Amino acid sequence: MTLPLFLLAAVLSSASDPLPKLLGRAFELGQLGLAEFPDGEAESPGHKARRLSAAEELAALAADPRPELRKAAVLALGKTAEADRESALLKAAKDAEAGVRAEAALALLRQRLLKRVTEYSTATVNALVAL
């Protein structure tokens, strides 16, 4: 198993720097959106509440001034968020950093693949076309 680069950086960096912990936190929160359930079984209310709480925390991290944290948060947000967090992803699609914009595009697409949204909004389509 290979570690994502930002997670490897978190392991190797100094314990006094909060950024590695925040990057790790973003990664952990994103994993809540990748849970698989047996065919025909819906997501439990408890799991959904944890996933939506994670999306709320990730939306705040997506506004951080550090581009590496914004990128990690946007990646995870695409796995956990529903349509109510679309504005955070649309804002990230206009970020000054190309890496953040790329993650935002993937996150917007991933939401539909994970069935977090039933269809793409006009705003999402326009943001993806603008990229």
N, C-alpha and C positions, 0 to 999 in steps of 0.2 A: 504494500500500500504506500502510495506517495502522499505526502502532506502538501496542501496548497501552500504556495509561496508565503502568503501573509501569515499562515499559521506557523510555518517553520521560523519565520522572522520573530514571531511571538515567543517561541521556545528559546531561541538563541539570544534574545535581547535582555537587557538589564531589567531586574525586577522593579526598579524604581520608576521606570517609564510606564505610564498608564496606557499608552497606545496599544502595546501588544495584548494586554488584557481585554481592551475594548474590541480589538480585532477578533480575538478568540470568542468573545461574547457574541459578536455579530454572527460568526460562523455557527455557534451552538444554537442561537435563536433560529437561524435559517433552517436548521435540520428539522425543526418542528413541522415545517411545511412539506417535508418529504416522507412523512409517515405513510405507510401502506396499510390498507385495510382489506380484509377478505372480500371477495366478490359479493356484492349485494349488501355489504355491511357499511353503514354510514359512519362518518366521523363522530365520535362520542362528544356530547356537549362539553365535557371537561377538557378534552383535547382541543376542541375548537376554541374554547375560552383562552387556553394557554397560547395557542397559535395567534389569535387576534391580539392578545396582550403583547406577544413578541413583536408583532407587526407595529404596534404603537411605539414600542421602545426603538425599533429599527427606524421608524420614520423620523424620530428625533435624532438618531445617529446620522441619518442621511443628510442632515443639515449642518453637520460638524465642519469646522474650517479646514480640517486635515483631509486632503483628497483620498488618501489610502483608506481612511475610515469611511468616508462617504461611499467609496467604491464597494467596500465589503458590506456595508449596510444595505446598499441598493441591491446587490446580488442576493442577499438574504431576504430582503423585502419582496422580491419577485417570487420567492418560494412560499411566503407566509401570508401576504396581504390579500385582501379582497378589494373590491371596487372602491371601498371607502378610503383607501390609501393611494388611490391613483394620482392624486395631486403631488404627493412626494416623489413619485416616479416621473411624472411629467416635468417637475422642476429639475430633477436630476438629468433629464434628457436635454436640458439646456445648460448644463454645468460647463464651467470654463475648461475643465479637464476632460480630455478625449476618453480616457479610461472610464470615467464615471458615466459619460454619455453612452458609451458602448454597453456597460452593464445595465444602464437604464433601458436601452432598447431590448436587450435580452430578457430583462425582468418583465417588461410589458408583454412580451411574447410568451414568456414562461407562465404568466398568470392564466392565460387561456389554456395552455397545455395541461396545467394542473387543475383546471376547471374551477379556478378561484373567481373568474368572471365568465358570464355566459356568452358574451360577445365583446368585441373591441368597441370602445366608445369612439366617437368622432374625434375627440381630443387625442386619444391614443393613436389613431390612424394618422392624424395630422403630425403628431410628434415624430412618429416613425418615418414618415415620408420626408420630414424636414431634416432628418439625420442623413 
